[in-house]
Amino acid sequence: MYKFLPLLVLAVFCVACGHALPVEREREREREVIEILSSETNKFEDGSYNSQYSTADGTSRHEEASVVDKDTEDEALEVKGSYKYINEDGQEVEVHYTAGKNGFVPYGSIINPEITAVAEAAKDLPKEPELKPKALREP
């Protein structure tokens, strides 16, 4: 009985794989190719950039980043942007956001207002001082 066990396992494996293949092929046929209507990215010498794209299904994204506190120890990118898409109910969803040294703050109809409020409040919290390892501290 046990000498046929490997053949039984192989047979079950082959049957399982055979059933999975048609489903995968069907999924590939269901995927629709969406035309890109516009796409542009501009990078600048100071590290700032802007980027945007839009597609035929109503999806789009726009983002701009600028350098703040240039040439200081606090130099960082501040990003403002938005993205938009059509959800499974056919409704347009749009989210705006900012991101930078004070964190990521999303705004939009699908974003829980409490999340936006907490993120907005966290931007104004004092920063914790950076702690140096004892070996690097001055005596």
C-alpha positions as CSV (number, residue, x, y, z in Angstrom):
1,M,0.0,0.0,0.0
2,Y,2.7,2.5,1.0
3,K,4.7,2.0,-2.2
4,F,1.8,3.5,-4.2
5,L,1.6,6.6,-1.9
6,P,4.1,8.7,-4.0
7,L,2.0,8.0,-7.1
8,L,-1.2,9.0,-5.3
9,V,0.4,12.3,-4.1
10,L,1.7,13.0,-7.7
11,A,-1.8,12.3,-9.1
12,V,-3.5,14.6,-6.7
13,F,-0.9,17.3,-7.4
14,C,-1.4,17.0,-11.2
15,V,-5.2,17.2,-10.8
16,A,-4.9,20.3,-8.6
17,C,-2.6,22.0,-11.1
18,G,-4.8,21.1,-14.0
19,H,-7.8,22.7,-12.3
20,A,-5.9,25.9,-11.4
21,L,-4.7,26.6,-14.9
22,P,-8.0,27.4,-16.5
23,V,-8.9,29.8,-13.7
24,E,-5.6,31.7,-14.2
25,R,-6.1,31.9,-17.9
26,E,-9.6,33.2,-17.3
27,R,-8.3,35.9,-15.0
28,E,-5.8,37.0,-17.6
29,R,-8.6,37.4,-20.2
30,E,-10.6,39.5,-17.7
31,R,-7.8,42.0,-17.2
32,E,-8.4,45.1,-19.2
33,V,-5.6,47.1,-20.6
34,I,-6.1,50.8,-19.6
35,E,-4.7,53.5,-21.8
36,I,-2.3,56.0,-20.3
37,L,-3.5,59.4,-21.4
38,S,-0.6,61.5,-20.0
39,S,2.5,60.9,-17.9
40,E,5.2,63.3,-17.0
41,T,8.0,63.5,-14.4
42,N,10.4,66.4,-13.9
43,K,13.4,66.2,-11.6
44,F,15.3,69.2,-10.7
45,E,18.9,69.8,-9.6
46,D,17.9,70.8,-6.0
47,G,16.1,67.5,-5.5
48,S,12.6,68.8,-6.0
49,Y,10.3,67.2,-8.6
50,N,6.8,67.1,-10.0
51,S,5.0,64.1,-11.4
52,Q,1.6,63.4,-12.9
53,Y,-0.2,60.8,-14.8
54,S,-3.8,60.1,-15.9
55,T,-5.5,57.0,-17.5
56,A,-8.6,56.4,-19.6
57,D,-10.4,54.8,-16.6
58,G,-10.4,58.0,-14.6
59,T,-7.4,57.2,-12.5
60,S,-4.9,60.1,-12.0
61,R,-2.1,61.2,-9.7
62,H,-0.3,64.5,-9.2
63,E,2.6,65.2,-6.9
64,E,5.0,68.1,-6.3
65,A,8.0,68.0,-3.9
66,S,10.0,71.0,-2.9
67,V,13.2,71.4,-0.8
68,V,12.7,73.2,2.5
69,D,15.4,74.4,4.9
70,K,17.9,74.1,2.1
71,D,21.6,73.8,3.1
72,T,20.8,73.3,6.8
73,E,20.8,70.2,9.0
74,D,17.0,70.2,8.7
75,E,16.9,70.1,4.8
76,A,14.0,67.9,3.7
77,L,11.5,67.4,0.9
78,E,7.9,68.6,1.5
79,V,5.4,66.8,-0.8
80,K,1.9,67.8,-1.8
81,G,-0.2,65.6,-4.0
82,S,-3.4,63.9,-4.8
83,Y,-4.7,60.8,-6.4
84,K,-8.1,59.9,-7.9
85,Y,-9.8,56.7,-9.0
86,I,-13.2,55.2,-9.6
87,N,-14.2,52.7,-6.9
88,E,-16.1,49.4,-7.4
89,D,-19.4,51.3,-6.9
90,G,-18.6,53.6,-9.8
91,Q,-17.9,56.6,-7.5
92,E,-15.0,58.9,-7.9
93,V,-12.6,58.8,-4.9
94,E,-10.1,61.6,-4.5
95,V,-7.4,61.8,-1.8
96,H,-5.1,64.8,-1.1
97,Y,-2.0,64.5,1.0
98,T,1.0,66.3,2.4
99,A,4.2,64.5,3.5
100,G,7.4,65.7,4.9
101,K,9.6,66.0,8.0
102,N,6.4,66.2,10.1
103,G,4.8,63.1,8.7
104,F,2.1,62.0,6.2
105,V,-1.3,63.7,6.4
106,P,-4.1,62.4,4.1
107,Y,-7.4,64.3,3.4
108,G,-10.4,63.0,1.5
109,S,-13.9,61.6,1.6
110,I,-12.6,58.0,2.1
111,I,-10.2,58.9,4.9
112,N,-11.6,58.7,8.4
113,P,-11.7,62.3,9.7
114,E,-10.1,61.1,12.9
115,I,-7.1,59.9,11.1
116,T,-6.6,63.2,9.4
117,A,-7.1,65.1,12.7
118,V,-4.5,62.9,14.5
119,A,-2.0,63.2,11.7
120,E,-2.6,67.0,11.5
121,A,-2.1,67.3,15.3
122,A,1.1,65.2,15.2
123,K,2.7,67.7,12.9
124,D,2.8,70.2,15.7
125,L,4.3,68.0,18.3
126,P,7.8,68.9,19.4
127,K,10.5,66.7,18.0
128,E,12.4,64.5,20.4
129,P,16.1,65.4,20.5
130,E,18.3,63.0,18.6
131,L,20.3,60.9,21.1
132,K,23.9,60.2,20.2
133,P,25.6,57.0,21.3
134,K,27.8,57.5,24.4
135,A,30.9,57.0,22.4
136,L,30.1,60.0,20.2
137,R,29.1,62.4,23.0
138,E,31.4,65.2,24.0
139,P,33.0,64.7,27.5
